[in-house]
Amino acid sequence: MTILRSVEELKAIYDGVSEASVVKVTASLTPAYRQMIEASPFVALATIGPEGMDCSPRGDDGSVVRVESPTRLALPDWRGNNRIDSLLNIVRDPRVALMFLVPGSNTAMRVNGKAVVSVDPDLLASFEMEGRHPRSVVLIEIDEVYFQCARALIRSQLWNPQRYADPKNLPTPGDLLQAAKADFDKETYDRQWPERAAKTMW
């Protein structure tokens, strides 16, 4: 097996970067970039810490982040599994990367920057949903923002309903948990999960 071990070896097999790949990178949100990000209900948040890397899906009913300024985004931390892997990383290493998806669009938006975790009462209250507030908000200072080449989403046909997987042919969450712990009660978990999720969305 041939493994590339250097920057020079890697660059030797790839063509030069196009003008579009360079000029699309900005240090703050352009009006068009802001429009794309505000249209996104889903983002993957990548962080890094002493134990390694983490990539966490984040979603909301509407825009997944709030644009505070051309250089700042606010991401509420809604109910999840309480592992807080992303937050643990951020408080020790502020570097973050985000990829926003807009259903139906093959244009993904990417943001690289630095983040902090805020529990400011006024900030938490500003995200109220159904009488509930997030326990914290991740504030992201943008270092660079750009859109991603559409080829990956085009190849994957991500938004093509005819390519959607049938849930009946996939493991349930209970199946996945039982695969990790043989005596896990998957039937009870799968039966209770839909109602539990509906009551704890926020």
C-alpha positions in Angstrom: 0.0 0.0 0.0 1.3 3.4 -1.0 0.9 6.0 1.8 1.5 9.7 1.3 3.6 11.1 4.1 4.4 14.7 3.2 2.7 17.9 2.0 4.8 17.8 -1.1 3.7 14.3 -2.1 0.1 15.2 -1.5 0.1 18.4 -3.5 1.9 16.6 -6.4 -1.2 14.5 -7.2 -3.8 17.3 -7.0 -4.2 20.1 -9.6 -3.8 23.7 -8.6 -6.6 25.5 -6.7 -9.1 27.4 -8.8 -9.7 31.1 -8.4 -13.3 30.4 -7.2 -11.9 28.2 -4.4 -9.8 31.0 -3.1 -12.0 34.1 -3.5 -15.0 32.5 -1.9 -13.3 32.6 1.5 -14.2 35.7 3.6 -13.5 36.8 7.2 -17.1 37.7 7.8 -20.6 37.0 6.5 -21.5 38.6 3.2 -25.2 39.2 2.7 -25.5 36.1 0.6 -23.6 34.0 3.1 -25.8 35.2 5.8 -28.9 34.3 3.8 -27.7 30.8 3.3 -26.8 30.2 6.9 -30.1 31.7 8.1 -31.9 29.2 5.8 -30.2 26.3 7.5 -32.0 24.2 10.2 -29.1 21.8 10.6 -25.3 22.1 11.3 -22.6 19.7 12.1 -20.3 21.1 14.9 -16.7 19.9 15.0 -14.6 20.5 18.1 -11.3 19.2 19.4 -10.0 18.6 22.9 -7.4 16.6 24.9 -9.3 13.4 24.4 -9.6 13.9 20.6 -12.2 15.2 18.2 -15.9 15.4 18.2 -18.6 16.1 15.6 -22.1 16.8 16.8 -25.3 17.3 14.9 -27.3 20.3 15.8 -30.8 21.1 14.6 -33.6 23.6 15.3 -37.1 24.5 14.2 -36.0 27.3 11.8 -32.5 28.7 11.7 -30.1 26.5 13.7 -28.0 29.6 14.6 -28.8 33.2 15.2 -26.6 35.7 13.4 -25.5 38.2 16.1 -23.2 40.2 13.7 -21.3 39.6 10.5 -18.6 37.9 12.6 -20.6 36.2 15.4 -23.0 33.3 15.5 -25.0 32.1 18.4 -25.9 28.4 18.7 -28.3 27.4 21.5 -27.5 24.1 23.2 -30.9 22.4 23.3 -31.8 19.1 24.9 -29.6 16.2 24.0 -27.9 13.2 25.6 -26.0 15.3 28.3 -22.6 13.9 27.2 -21.6 17.5 26.5 -18.6 16.3 24.4 -18.6 19.4 22.2 -18.9 21.8 25.2 -16.2 20.0 27.1 -13.9 20.5 24.1 -14.8 24.2 23.6 -14.0 25.2 27.2 -10.5 23.7 26.8 -9.9 24.5 23.1 -11.9 27.2 21.4 -11.4 26.0 17.8 -14.5 25.0 16.0 -15.7 24.1 12.5 -19.3 24.1 11.3 -21.0 22.8 8.2 -24.5 24.0 7.5 -26.9 22.1 5.3 -30.1 23.6 3.7 -32.7 21.0 2.7 -33.1 21.0 -1.0 -29.9 22.9 -1.7 -26.6 21.4 -2.9 -24.7 24.3 -1.5 -23.3 23.7 2.0 -21.8 26.5 4.1 -18.7 26.2 6.2 -17.5 28.3 9.1 -14.2 28.0 10.9 -13.6 30.0 14.1 -13.3 30.1 17.8 -16.1 29.6 20.3 -17.0 30.2 24.0 -19.9 28.7 26.0 -22.1 31.4 27.6 -24.8 31.0 30.3 -25.7 34.7 30.3 -29.3 34.8 31.6 -30.5 37.4 29.0 -28.9 35.4 26.2 -30.5 32.2 27.3 -33.9 33.8 27.7 -33.7 35.2 24.2 -33.9 31.7 22.8 -37.1 30.7 24.6 -39.0 27.9 23.0 -42.3 26.5 24.4 -41.4 28.2 27.7 -38.0 26.6 27.9 -34.5 27.9 27.5 -31.2 26.3 26.5 -28.8 25.6 29.3 -26.0 27.3 27.4 -25.3 29.0 24.1 -22.2 28.6 22.0 -21.0 31.9 20.7 -18.8 31.5 17.6 -16.4 34.2 16.4 -15.9 33.7 12.6 -12.4 33.4 11.3 -13.4 32.3 7.8 -16.6 31.4 6.0 -17.2 30.0 2.6 -19.5 27.7 0.6 -18.6 24.1 -0.2 -18.3 22.6 -3.7 -21.7 21.0 -4.5 -20.3 17.7 -5.9 -20.5 15.7 -2.7 -24.2 16.5 -2.3 -24.9 15.9 -6.0 -23.1 12.6 -6.0 -24.9 11.4 -2.8 -28.3 12.6 -4.1 -28.9 13.5 -0.4 -32.2 15.3 -1.1 -33.7 12.8 -3.5 -36.7 11.1 -1.8 -36.3 8.1 -4.1 -32.9 7.4 -2.5 -34.1 7.7 1.1 -33.4 4.6 3.2 -36.5 2.7 4.5 -36.3 2.8 8.3 -37.7 -0.7 8.4 -34.4 -2.0 6.9 -32.2 -0.2 9.4 -31.4 -0.9 13.0 -33.5 0.9 15.6 -31.9 3.0 18.3 -32.7 0.1 20.6 -30.9 -2.3 18.3 -27.8 -0.1 18.3 -27.8 0.2 22.1 -28.2 -3.6 22.5 -25.3 -4.1 20.1 -23.2 -2.1 22.5 -24.6 -3.7 25.7 -26.0 -7.2 25.2 -28.6 -7.1 28.0 -30.0 -3.7 27.1 -33.8 -3.6 27.0 -34.2 -2.5 23.4 -38.0 -3.1 23.2 -38.8 -0.8 26.1 -36.4 1.9 24.8 -37.8 1.9 21.3 -41.4 1.9 22.6 -40.8 4.8 24.9 -38.5 6.9 22.8 -40.9 8.7 20.5 -43.0 10.1 23.3 -40.0 10.9 25.4 -38.4 12.8 22.6 -41.6 14.7 21.8 -41.8 15.9 25.5 -38.1 16.9 25.7 -37.4 18.6 22.3 -36.5 21.8 24.0 
